[in-house]
Amino acid sequence: MNILFFILSVALFYFVSFKLPPNYPKRKLCIYLGSSLILIPLAFFLTLKIIYALVNYSGVTELTASFICDFLIKLTMSLITISLVNLASLIVADFMIDNSIMFHQKYNTANLNKNPVKFVLANKEKIKIAYKIFFMLGACLGFYGIWLDSN
């Protein structure tokens, strides 16, 4: 089951990083990802309270409740990882590269046809994809630690 959720976490991260429509507003995505960093832990604690209420007032055993809480912790950590790493990726890959290109186009017009500025202008989208792949590899390492580690 952990392998399945590892694969689902990676797939969800891939979708949020690479498959959202390219014309989706970046600022709106930053707001959604930032607010999810607050809402996910709140949902976790609310669900945890419900689980403990079920344990106290029903026939759910402590072992079942412990399994559910462990799964809930892993799920919460995966969702926070998805939000946090995508937010960092969005800030670095999109905003920093776009702002540095706009800076050079505005204040460094004499050197736009010289390397490395020329290279960055010509390969802007490839550089963004390379940054996102770098962040995805880091997130996959985090998902491995969350879902597949022996602890």
BALOBA-1460 file (C-alpha; in Angstrom, 3 decimals):
// residues 151
<rec num="1" residu="m" x="0.000" y="0.000" z="0.000"/>
<rec num="2" residu="n" x="2.880" y="2.377" z="0.747"/>
<rec num="3" residu="i" x="4.279" y="1.860" z="-2.755"/>
<rec num="4" residu="l" x="0.907" y="2.810" z="-4.225"/>
<rec num="5" residu="f" x="0.763" y="6.033" z="-2.236"/>
<rec num="6" residu="f" x="4.395" y="6.805" z="-3.111"/>
<rec num="7" residu="i" x="3.472" y="6.523" z="-6.808"/>
<rec num="8" residu="l" x="0.310" y="8.599" z="-6.293"/>
<rec num="9" residu="s" x="2.307" y="11.311" z="-4.494"/>
<rec num="10" residu="v" x="4.838" y="11.491" z="-7.317"/>
<rec num="11" residu="a" x="2.038" y="11.564" z="-9.913"/>
<rec num="12" residu="l" x="0.205" y="14.356" z="-8.090"/>
<rec num="13" residu="f" x="3.424" y="16.336" z="-7.788"/>
<rec num="14" residu="y" x="4.105" y="15.834" z="-11.503"/>
<rec num="15" residu="f" x="0.592" y="17.018" z="-12.368"/>
<rec num="16" residu="v" x="0.830" y="20.168" z="-10.261"/>
<rec num="17" residu="s" x="4.350" y="20.961" z="-11.524"/>
<rec num="18" residu="f" x="4.101" y="20.167" z="-15.212"/>
<rec num="19" residu="k" x="0.519" y="19.556" z="-16.351"/>
<rec num="20" residu="l" x="-1.352" y="22.632" z="-15.192"/>
<rec num="21" residu="p" x="-2.367" y="24.829" z="-18.126"/>
<rec num="22" residu="p" x="0.515" y="27.117" z="-19.098"/>
<rec num="23" residu="n" x="-1.733" y="30.182" z="-19.019"/>
<rec num="24" residu="y" x="-2.830" y="29.477" z="-15.425"/>
<rec num="25" residu="p" x="-2.135" y="32.638" z="-13.367"/>
<rec num="26" residu="k" x="1.082" y="32.143" z="-11.396"/>
<rec num="27" residu="r" x="0.082" y="34.512" z="-8.615"/>
<rec num="28" residu="k" x="-3.155" y="32.621" z="-8.067"/>
<rec num="29" residu="l" x="-1.226" y="29.353" z="-7.928"/>
<rec num="30" residu="c" x="1.137" y="30.864" z="-5.334"/>
<rec num="31" residu="i" x="-1.843" y="31.926" z="-3.228"/>
<rec num="32" residu="y" x="-3.394" y="28.452" z="-3.458"/>
<rec num="33" residu="l" x="-0.152" y="26.685" z="-2.577"/>
<rec num="34" residu="g" x="0.581" y="29.081" z="0.276"/>
<rec num="35" residu="s" x="-2.888" y="28.777" z="1.757"/>
<rec num="36" residu="s" x="-2.732" y="24.998" z="1.460"/>
<rec num="37" residu="l" x="0.288" y="25.076" z="3.781"/>
<rec num="38" residu="i" x="-2.086" y="26.404" z="6.449"/>
<rec num="39" residu="l" x="-5.214" y="24.423" z="5.573"/>
<rec num="40" residu="i" x="-3.590" y="20.977" z="5.332"/>
<rec num="41" residu="p" x="-2.330" y="20.923" z="8.957"/>
<rec num="42" residu="l" x="-5.680" y="22.278" z="10.150"/>
<rec num="43" residu="a" x="-7.484" y="19.472" z="8.327"/>
<rec num="44" residu="f" x="-4.992" y="17.003" z="9.831"/>
<rec num="45" residu="f" x="-5.684" y="18.088" z="13.397"/>
<rec num="46" residu="l" x="-9.442" y="18.122" z="12.814"/>
<rec num="47" residu="t" x="-9.324" y="14.599" z="11.389"/>
<rec num="48" residu="l" x="-7.107" y="13.496" z="14.274"/>
<rec num="49" residu="k" x="-9.683" y="14.774" z="16.775"/>
<rec num="50" residu="i" x="-12.408" y="12.826" z="14.941"/>
<rec num="51" residu="i" x="-10.316" y="9.646" z="15.039"/>
<rec num="52" residu="y" x="-9.675" y="9.974" z="18.773"/>
<rec num="53" residu="a" x="-13.390" y="10.609" z="19.334"/>
<rec num="54" residu="l" x="-14.157" y="7.415" z="17.408"/>
<rec num="55" residu="v" x="-11.664" y="5.489" z="19.519"/>
<rec num="56" residu="n" x="-13.164" y="6.768" z="22.769"/>
<rec num="57" residu="y" x="-16.844" y="6.368" z="21.868"/>
<rec num="58" residu="s" x="-16.918" y="3.338" z="19.578"/>
<rec num="59" residu="g" x="-15.453" y="-0.117" z="19.270"/>
<rec num="60" residu="v" x="-12.428" y="0.917" z="17.183"/>
<rec num="61" residu="t" x="-9.317" y="-0.681" z="18.630"/>
<rec num="62" residu="e" x="-6.166" y="1.206" z="19.531"/>
<rec num="63" residu="l" x="-4.204" y="-0.712" z="16.875"/>
<rec num="64" residu="t" x="-6.603" y="0.356" z="14.125"/>
<rec num="65" residu="a" x="-6.535" y="3.953" z="15.362"/>
<rec num="66" residu="s" x="-2.735" y="3.867" z="15.455"/>
<rec num="67" residu="f" x="-2.623" y="2.595" z="11.867"/>
<rec num="68" residu="i" x="-5.049" y="5.291" z="10.719"/>
<rec num="69" residu="c" x="-3.076" y="8.023" z="12.510"/>
<rec num="70" residu="d" x="0.197" y="6.806" z="11.002"/>
<rec num="71" residu="f" x="-1.365" y="6.820" z="7.541"/>
<rec num="72" residu="l" x="-2.849" y="10.270" z="8.159"/>
<rec num="73" residu="i" x="0.532" y="11.654" z="9.219"/>
<rec num="74" residu="k" x="2.172" y="10.289" z="6.064"/>
<rec num="75" residu="l" x="-0.604" y="11.681" z="3.876"/>
<rec num="76" residu="t" x="-0.360" y="15.097" z="5.511"/>
<rec num="77" residu="m" x="3.417" y="15.154" z="5.103"/>
<rec num="78" residu="s" x="3.067" y="14.235" z="1.419"/>
<rec num="79" residu="l" x="0.534" y="16.983" z="0.768"/>
<rec num="80" residu="i" x="2.668" y="19.554" z="2.571"/>
<rec num="81" residu="t" x="5.709" y="18.404" z="0.566"/>
<rec num="82" residu="i" x="3.761" y="18.798" z="-2.674"/>
<rec num="83" residu="s" x="2.636" y="22.304" z="-1.737"/>
<rec num="84" residu="l" x="5.948" y="23.509" z="-0.331"/>
<rec num="85" residu="v" x="8.202" y="22.162" z="-3.077"/>
<rec num="86" residu="n" x="5.870" y="23.374" z="-5.836"/>
<rec num="87" residu="l" x="5.761" y="26.799" z="-4.221"/>
<rec num="88" residu="a" x="9.571" y="26.909" z="-4.064"/>
<rec num="89" residu="s" x="9.790" y="25.638" z="-7.634"/>
<rec num="90" residu="l" x="7.331" y="28.256" z="-8.811"/>
<rec num="91" residu="i" x="9.206" y="31.040" z="-7.064"/>
<rec num="92" residu="v" x="12.625" y="29.969" z="-8.351"/>
<rec num="93" residu="a" x="11.782" y="28.669" z="-11.796"/>
<rec num="94" residu="d" x="9.172" y="31.165" z="-12.877"/>
<rec num="95" residu="f" x="9.456" y="34.381" z="-10.929"/>
<rec num="96" residu="m" x="13.243" y="34.577" z="-10.550"/>
<rec num="97" residu="i" x="14.017" y="33.667" z="-14.138"/>
<rec num="98" residu="d" x="11.310" y="35.939" z="-15.564"/>
<rec num="99" residu="n" x="12.397" y="38.834" z="-13.345"/>
<rec num="100" residu="s" x="16.058" y="38.427" z="-14.232"/>
<rec num="101" residu="i" x="15.175" y="38.366" z="-17.939"/>
<rec num="102" residu="m" x="13.014" y="41.481" z="-17.567"/>
<rec num="103" residu="f" x="15.872" y="43.194" z="-15.717"/>
<rec num="104" residu="h" x="18.310" y="42.457" z="-18.527"/>
<rec num="105" residu="q" x="15.811" y="43.541" z="-21.178"/>
<rec num="106" residu="k" x="15.242" y="46.812" z="-19.351"/>
<rec num="107" residu="y" x="18.689" y="47.744" z="-18.012"/>
<rec num="108" residu="n" x="21.154" y="45.666" z="-20.055"/>
<rec num="109" residu="t" x="19.960" y="46.058" z="-23.639"/>
<rec num="110" residu="a" x="23.493" y="46.515" z="-24.935"/>
<rec num="111" residu="n" x="24.457" y="42.989" z="-23.900"/>
<rec num="112" residu="l" x="21.341" y="41.061" z="-24.942"/>
<rec num="113" residu="n" x="23.165" y="39.522" z="-27.901"/>
<rec num="114" residu="k" x="26.148" y="38.340" z="-25.791"/>
<rec num="115" residu="n" x="26.443" y="35.145" z="-23.779"/>
<rec num="116" residu="p" x="25.284" y="34.177" z="-21.125"/>
<rec num="117" residu="v" x="22.320" y="36.579" z="-21.421"/>
<rec num="118" residu="k" x="21.692" y="35.488" z="-25.006"/>
<rec num="119" residu="f" x="21.699" y="31.829" z="-23.923"/>
<rec num="120" residu="v" x="19.207" y="32.462" z="-21.109"/>
<rec num="121" residu="l" x="16.892" y="34.417" z="-23.407"/>
<rec num="122" residu="a" x="16.974" y="31.679" z="-26.039"/>
<rec num="123" residu="n" x="16.456" y="28.809" z="-23.574"/>
<rec num="124" residu="k" x="14.170" y="30.325" z="-20.961"/>
<rec num="125" residu="e" x="11.579" y="27.527" z="-20.990"/>
<rec num="126" residu="k" x="14.213" y="24.780" z="-20.975"/>
<rec num="127" residu="i" x="15.877" y="26.354" z="-17.944"/>
<rec num="128" residu="k" x="12.525" y="26.500" z="-16.137"/>
<rec num="129" residu="i" x="11.886" y="22.819" z="-16.908"/>
<rec num="130" residu="a" x="15.376" y="21.911" z="-15.665"/>
<rec num="131" residu="y" x="14.699" y="23.702" z="-12.363"/>
<rec num="132" residu="k" x="11.341" y="21.949" z="-12.011"/>
<rec num="133" residu="i" x="12.937" y="18.549" z="-12.684"/>
<rec num="134" residu="f" x="15.551" y="19.311" z="-10.021"/>
<rec num="135" residu="f" x="12.799" y="20.136" z="-7.533"/>
<rec num="136" residu="m" x="10.840" y="17.032" z="-8.557"/>
<rec num="137" residu="l" x="13.826" y="14.803" z="-7.830"/>
<rec num="138" residu="g" x="14.095" y="16.365" z="-4.380"/>
<rec num="139" residu="a" x="10.397" y="15.832" z="-3.775"/>
<rec num="140" residu="c" x="10.681" y="12.187" z="-4.883"/>
<rec num="141" residu="l" x="13.415" y="11.715" z="-2.314"/>
<rec num="142" residu="g" x="11.098" y="13.203" z="0.300"/>
<rec num="143" residu="f" x="8.239" y="10.930" z="-0.780"/>
<rec num="144" residu="y" x="10.572" y="7.957" z="-0.539"/>
<rec num="145" residu="g" x="11.388" y="8.913" z="3.030"/>
<rec num="146" residu="i" x="7.729" y="9.398" z="3.896"/>
<rec num="147" residu="w" x="6.197" y="6.305" z="2.306"/>
<rec num="148" residu="l" x="8.924" y="3.719" z="1.797"/>
<rec num="149" residu="d" x="11.290" y="4.216" z="4.707"/>
<rec num="150" residu="s" x="11.283" y="1.289" z="7.117"/>
<rec num="151" residu="n" x="10.380" y="3.374" z="10.177"/>
